[in-house]
Amino acid sequence: MIVVHGKDGRIEQTLSMYQKGHGKHLQDTGATFIIVLDIPPDAYTAWRVVDGQLEPRPPCEATVTVAGRVISLADVPAGSTVNASIDGVLVTVTETSIEMDEPGPVIISIFPPWPIMEAVHVLEIE
């Protein structure tokens, strides 16, 4: 099986079936790829290629805590985009804490720079 990837290790294409000599064709076109025994089902979202090997992407280590109606964020990777979904309305978060006016469900989504994994926190504010 072939995994085609970019210079940053991002998986661009996976091939489980291909014609004989396809690896040579990829090589001739300048594509970067590796050959693996198995392709993980979540290859595009949770894996990357590092030094010629498939490797899981590092997790986002940001923490989200709730105290009353205050949501606090810590250790958000630099360059991340953070969104809060409140009653179906998406709001970009630019501060390290959010104070809610009313109780209810809130979804905090953190989109760090590549290769760190995205994180989603589903909260219930009382």
C-alpha positions, 0 to 999 in steps of 0.5 A: 500500500502506498501513502503519498505525502507532502513535505510537511508529512501531511497525507495527500493520498492513499493507494491500496490498489495500484498497477505494478510500477506505480511507485516508479511512476510516482517517483518519476513525477517527484511525489513523496511517498512511503510503502506500508503494510496497512493504511489506518482508516483515519490516515488523513485526519490522525496520522502523518509521515515522519522520517519515512514512517507513519506516526500519529499526529500529536494531541492538542494539550490545551485544557478547558475548565468550567467554574460556574459560568466561566470557561477558562482555556489554558495551554492553547498552542500558539497560532490556534483558532478557537471557536465556541458554538453556543445555541448553534451560533459560532463565535471566535474566541480570542481571550483565555476565558469566556463568561456565559450569560446563561446556562446551556451547552457549549462546544469549544473547538480548538484548531491548532497549527499542523501537525497538532490534532484538533480538539473538541470540548462539549460542556454544559454550563449551569 
